């Protein structure tokens, strides 16, 4: 009888090794503005992230299905903390997509404390590189955008005297600091810096101050509906100086604004015509699915989700659990990743550095005019 039981146990062990364990589904989270004045960004971010989920599941990259759990941040730090708390404590996700500088800073403490990876593909405040080992950036930060742009403005375009209009939050304050630092190095001057509250929508008084300063260029550091109103009201109030801004303007609604014609803005550089298989698949499938060409934000959130897929796949191959701590360790142990735009590597602070592309709005679309390599 004992011998019979032993045979049953041995047979059971052989069966357990002959068949793989049950596939494990994976869920990650995202804190995007799904309502409010910045909901346009949420739609843009989701389209890139959702396509990456489609591709990961179609390729059976993971043992089970990958899904995305969205929480509405409204681009507000307090709302984001509520959403992050739910994603961490209720949904127990190991990986969360974030956006906007203020939101990212607000949720970074929760990410660090709970060993949950947070990945930013939209906020560009330079201090986002200093939020701890569990906070990663797949977008060049504002210091790199400004660093790439300033020499072009001053040396190529002869636009030496700049007025800054900036939203009074971490993003705007960071861009002010960068302009104050970078302009003098190439013979430029920050003539004035005009702050506006995050909720402001009337800018005739700001326009009057800009006219009085007579700048060569006006740099706008804002986002969402507010940045469109600034551009429109500057032009409506007789400001004819060159308008300049950062990658937050690279959304179709902003580019299509008639007053945007001729505006200069920066983005990360991505060769959308590349034959690289990851990039080509992304561009072809994004265009087919959404009926429009992708932009840098679509790339960033596709890459953020693809990065999770690659890391989780590697962990599953090693028989390790897909936790935030293991995802961090795997990222640090991996030299490079094949993402949209090419093969990339992370710096020690969890940030990617990419060349900066300078664009001019022409007929409602951004036309690249220069690409600049920048060092962090």
N, C-alpha and C positions, 0 to 999 in steps of 0.2 A: 504493500500500500504506500509506504514512504517512497519507494522507488518510482511508483506511478506518479505521485505528486511532483517529484523532482523532474520527471520528463515533461509534465505539463508546464512547469515553470520555465524550463529551458526552451520549450517550443514557443512559449509566449514571448520570451526575450528575442528569439529569432524573428518573430512576426513584427515586433516593435521596431527592429532595425531594418526590416525589409520594406516598410512603408513609412513615408515621411509623416511628421506630426501635422496636425490640422493647420491649414493655412491661417495666418493671423492677419486680420484686417488692421489698417493703420488709419489714424485720424490726426490731422494737424489743424491748427487754428489760424485765424486771420482777424486783425483789428483794422477794419477799413471804414471810411465814412460812407455809409449806405443811405444816409438821409442828411438834410441840412444843406448849407451853401456849398459844401465841398463834395457832394455826392457824385459829381462828375468823375472825380478821381477814383472813387470806389469802383465805379463801373470799369474804368480803365485798368485798375490793378487786378480786379477779378478776372478780366478776360485773359490776361497772361497767365495767372495762377491756374485757372480752370483748364486751360489748354495743356499745361504741364501735367495736371492730374490725368487728363485724357490719355496723354502719351505714355505715362508711367503704367497706367492700367492696361493699355493696349499692348504694351511690350511685355507685360507680366514681369516687370522688373522686381516686384516684391512678391512675397509668398501669398498675400491677400490683396484685397482692394484698398486703394488709398482714397480717402475723402477729406474734404475741407469743411471746417466748422467756422462760419462767419459770425462775428459780433460787430455791431455798429458803434464805432467810436465817435462818429460825427466830427472827427478831427479834433476832439476836445480831450485834454488830459484826464479830467475826472471821469468822463464816460469811458475812456479807454481803460482806466484802472478797474472799473466795475466789470468790463468785458474780459479783461485779462484774468481777474480773480475767478470768474466763472470758467474760463477755459482751463485754468490750472487746477482748480479745486473740484469742479464738477465733471468736466469733460476729460481731465487728466491728460491733456496733450503734451507731448515732449518738445513741440516745435511750433512757434507762432510767428506769423508774418506781421510786421508793423509798418507804419507809415507816418510821416510828419514828425518834425523834430520834437515838438512839445509832447506829443503822444509817446514817442519812443523813449524820451527821458523819463516820463512818468511811469512807464511799465517796466523799465529796466531793473529796478530794485526787486520787483516780484520775480522777474526772470532769474536773476542771480540767486535770490534766496531759495527758490524752488528748483534750481538746476534745470530750467526750461530754456531752450535756445530761442532767442528772439532775433528775427532777421529783418532788417530794414532795407527797402528798395525804393523809398520815396523821399524821406527826410534827408536834408543835406547839411544840417548844422555840424561844423567841424568837431564839436564836443561829443558827437555820437561815436567817435572813435575811442572814447574814454569811459564807457559805461560797463566795463567788466567783460570777463571772458565768455559769458553766455550771450553777449550782444554782438551780432555780426552785421556788416554792411555790404550789400552787393551793388552799391551805387557810389560813384566818386562823390566826396563831400564838397561843401561849398568852398572851402579853402582851395581845393584843386580847380574848381570851376573859375573862381576869381583869378587864381594864379595863371591859368591859361588865357584868360580873356584880357587882362589889363595890358600886357605888352602889345597885343593886337590893336586894342583901342588907341593907345597912345602912339605907338611907333608906326603902325600900318595905316590907321585912319586919321591920325592927327587930332584925336579927341582927348585933350589934356585936362580940361576942367570939368569935373563930374559933380553932380548933385545926386545924393542918395535919398530915395523915399523908401522907408523900411517899416514893416510891421513890428510893433513893439513886443516881440517875443523872442525866444532863443534863436530862431533862424535869422530874423532881421538883425539882431544884435551881433550875431556872429559874422554876417556879411559886412556890417559896418566896420568891425574890427579888421577884417581882411582887406577891405578897400583902403582903410587908413594906413595899413602896413604896406600894401603892394604898390599903390599909385606913386608914392614918392620915389620908389626904387627905379622907375622908368621916366621920371620927369613929369608925372601927373600930379593933380591936386584934387582933394576932396573939398570942394567949395563949401558945401553945406550938407548936413544930414538931417532929414525931416522925418520924425517918427509919427506913425499913425496907430490908433488903437486897432486891435484885431477885428472889432465889429464895425469900424467906420466904413461908410459908403459914399460920403460926400467930400469932394476933394478940390472944390473951387478955390478955397483959401490956400491949399498946398500949391495949386497951379500958379497962383499969384506970386508966391514966394519963389517958385522956380523961375518964373519970368524975370523977376527982379535980379536973380543971381546970374542970369545970362550964361548958363553952362553950355559946353559943347555936347554933353551927353547927360542923360538922366538914367540912373540905375534904379530899377524897381525891384525891391526885395519883399514880395508878398505872395499870395497864392489864392486859388479859388476865385469866387465871384469878385472879391475885392481887387485883385490885380487887373481884372478886365475893366472894372470901373475906373481905376487909376489911369490906365492907358487911354480909355475913351475920354475921360474928363480932362486930362492934360491936353489932348488934341482939341477938344471942344472949347477949351479956354485959352487957345492961342499959343501953346507951347510947341515949338517946331524943332526943338533940339532932338538929336539922335536918342531913341529910346533903347535901353539895354536891360536884359534880365538874365535869369538863370534857368535851369532845366524845368522848373515848375511851370513854365509857360508852354511846354511842349505838349499841349492838349489841343485837339481839333477845334474846340469851341473858342479858345484864345487865338489860335492862328488864323481862324476865319474872320475875326473881327476886322472890319475895314481899316480901323485906326491902327492895326498891327502892321500894316504894310511897311516894310523897310526896317522893322524892329530887329535888333541883334540879340540872340540868346545862345546860351551854351548848353550842351548835353555831353554825355559820354559818347565816345566814338564807337559806332557799330557799323560794320560793312554788311548791309542787308542784301547785297548782291553776291556775297561769298558762296563758294561751292562747298564750304565746310558742311558736312552732312547734318550736324545738329542745327546749325543756323539756317540752312536751306529748308529743312523740314519745318522748323518753327515758322519761317516767313511764309512758306507755301500754305501751311495748314491754318495759320492765323488769318491770312488774307481770305482763304476759302470760307472759313467759319464765320468771320465777322464782316466780310465785305469791305475791308479797309486795310491799308498798309499799317504795320505795327510801328510803334514808337519805342523810345528808350524805356518808358515805364512798363510797357508790356513785356519787354525783354527782361527787366529786373525781376519782376514777380514770377515769370516763367522760370528764370534761373534760380530763384530762391526755392521754388518747389522742386525743381529738378535736382538741386543740390541735396535736398532731403532724400529724394529717391536714391541718389547715388550712395549717400552715406548709409542709409538704412539697408540697402542691398548688400553693402560690404559687411555690415554688422550681422545680417542674417547668414551670410556665407560663413562667418566665423562662429555662428551659434550664439551670438551675444544679443541681449535684449536691446530694443530700440528705445533707449532712454536719452534724456538730455545730456547726461554726463557722458554716455558712450558716444553720442553724436559729436560732442565736443572733442573727445579723445581721438575719434576717427578722423575728424577734420584736421586736427593738428598733426596727425601721423601721415597725412596724404599730401604729396608734393603739389599736385595740380588736379584740376577738374576740367572736363570738356563741357563747356556751357555755350549758350548762344553768344556769338561774337568771338569764339576761339577758346584756347586753353588758358586758364587763369590760375593764379595762386593767391592765397590769403597772406596778408602780413600778420605779424604776431598779435596785433590789436584787433584782428578779425575784420579787417577792411581790405577791399580790393582797390587797386589803383588802375585806372584805365586812361588812355589818351582822351583829351577834351576836344570836342568838335564845336566849332563856331559856326552858327547858322544865321541866315538872314531870311526873314519872312518875305516871300515873293508869291503873289497870287494865292494867298491863303495857305501856303505850305512852307515848311522850312527848307532852305537850300543850303547845303554845306559850303562854306567858303574857305575853311582852314581847319587843320587838325594839329593839336599841340601836345607834345609829350611833356608831362609834368612829373616832378618828384615830390613825394610826400615829405 
